[in-house]
């Protein structure tokens, strides 16, 4: 047994159009939407009557993917933190090539910084932005001549 690769992160959202626009503006590739409903999805996530619409957001030239899902049914998530259709996570982070250009795209959409633009240990110039629905995204531009963390 062994992990083969990191495949994707799933984030549940309410406004799929706004999320697509946000990630497209940052330079991500936006895939085709699909609908999931029926026995398979009900069985795999344990929610009867579930119906969702989803899209994969991909880093250009890479295989890092973010799956954005909008649940249309049931109307309300099951109570309790165990429900897989509830919203929640801390933040997602991306290394980008031009922080200023990314921030221009963010601001053009009326979105805002969470804190300040700062440098991390002379490796990254970075910030957190608040995207649609309060989605917190870390944007980090590696400073020239430095190696990535990890």
N, C-alpha and C positions, 0 to 999 in steps of 0.2 A: 504494500500500500504506500502511496506517496502522492503528494500534491503535484499536479502537472503544470498548472499555471494559475495566475490570478485572472478570473474571467470578467466579472463586472460587479458593480455596486448598484443596488436597487433603491430608488428614492420614490416614495409616494407623494404625489402632488395634487393640487386642485385645478390649476390652469396650465394644461399641457402646451397651449399656444405660446403663452408668455415665457415658459421655460425654454421651449425650442428657440424662440427669438433671442433670449439671453445668451444661450450657449452658442448659437450661430454667430452672434455679434462678437463673441470672444474667439472665434476662429475654429470652433469644433465642427466636425462633420455630423450632420443630423440624418439618421436613417429613415426608412419608411415606417409609418405607424402600423401597428397591428392590434387586433382585438383578441382578447382571451376570454373564453366563456365555455361552459360545459363541464363534463365529468372530469377531464384531466385537471383543469385549473382548480376546480372545487376540491378534488382529492389532494392535490399537492399542497395547497395552502390551508386546507381544512375549513373552508368557508362556503356553506351551501348558497347557491344562487348568485355566485360572484360573477361580475362582468367588468373587465377592465380594458383600457386602451393604453398602449405603451409605445415607446420609441427608444432606440439606442442612440446615445450621443458618444462619439468616438474621437479620441485624440488623433489629428491628422498624421498619417504615416505610422501609427502605432496600433496597439491592440488593447489599450486601456479603454474600458467602456463604462458608461453610466446608463442604467436603465431607468427611465422616468415612467411611472405608471399613474394613471388616473383611474380610480375605481368609481364606476357608475352605479354598481349594485354590489352589495346592499347599500341602501341610502346612508346608513351610519355604520362606522366600524363596530365590531363586537366590543363589549366592555372589557377592560383589563389590558394590561401591557403586553400580553402574549399574542394579541391579534396581529397578524402579518400585514393587515391593510391599514394600520394606524400610521400616522405621520411621526417622524422623529429620527434624529441623529445629531451629531455635534457640528461637524463641518466637513467639506471635501476640499482637497488641495490640488493645485495644478502648477507645474512649472511652465512659465510662458516666456516668450522671447522679448516682449516689449511691454513693460508694465504701464507706461504712459499711454500707449495706444489702447490697451485693454481698458484703462480707466476712462478714457474718452468715450469708448463704446458703452461702458456702464453708465456714465453720467448722461449720455444722450438719451438713455431710456428712463431717466429720472430716478435712478438707483443711487445708493450712497455707500460711502466707506463706513465700516463699523468703528474703526479707531483711526490710527494715523498710519501713513506710509513710513516704514522703518527699515533698517538694515539688521539682518541677523548674522552675527559673528563674521562679518566681512565676506559672507558667502552669498546671501540673497538680499535683494531689495524687495520688500514684500508688504502686503496689506491684506486685510479681510474686507470683503464687500458683502453687502446684503442684497441678494438678488430677489426675484419674484417670490412671493409667499414667505419672505424672511429667510430664504435659503442662504446659508452662510458659506461663502467660497473664499478660500485662501488663494491668492495669486502671488507667485514668487518668481522673480526674474533673477537668474543666477548671474552674479557679477563676473566679469571677464577674468579668465585665469584661475577660476576656482573649480573644484570638483564637487559634484552633487553629494548631498548627505545620503547615508545609508549604503 
